[in-house]
Amino acid sequence: MTTTFRELDTVVLVRDLPEAGLRSGDLGAVVQVYGDEALEVEFVTASGRTQALLTLPMGDVRPVRDDDLLAVRTSPPVRGAA
């Protein structure tokens, strides 16, 4: 089954991306949809600062489910960030 995402959908990351300071389970917002292949997703901190803006394959995210529980954690420093 293929999931269709739209701009502004909230998505859940399904794998760790340590180079971006992200972990599986982090929430992001779809900024752009590139056909059936990829998405531009923005991940932000609780205060609204952008943690990462990434182009990801569709398989790296999933839709939010009713049984998902939100949590807060401290983000690690991102390599190359000032």
Secondary structure, DSSP 8 states (H G I E B T S, - for coil): ------TT-EEEE-S-BGGGTB-TT-EEEEEEEETTTEEEEEEE-TTS-EEEEEEEEGGGEEE--TT-----------TT--
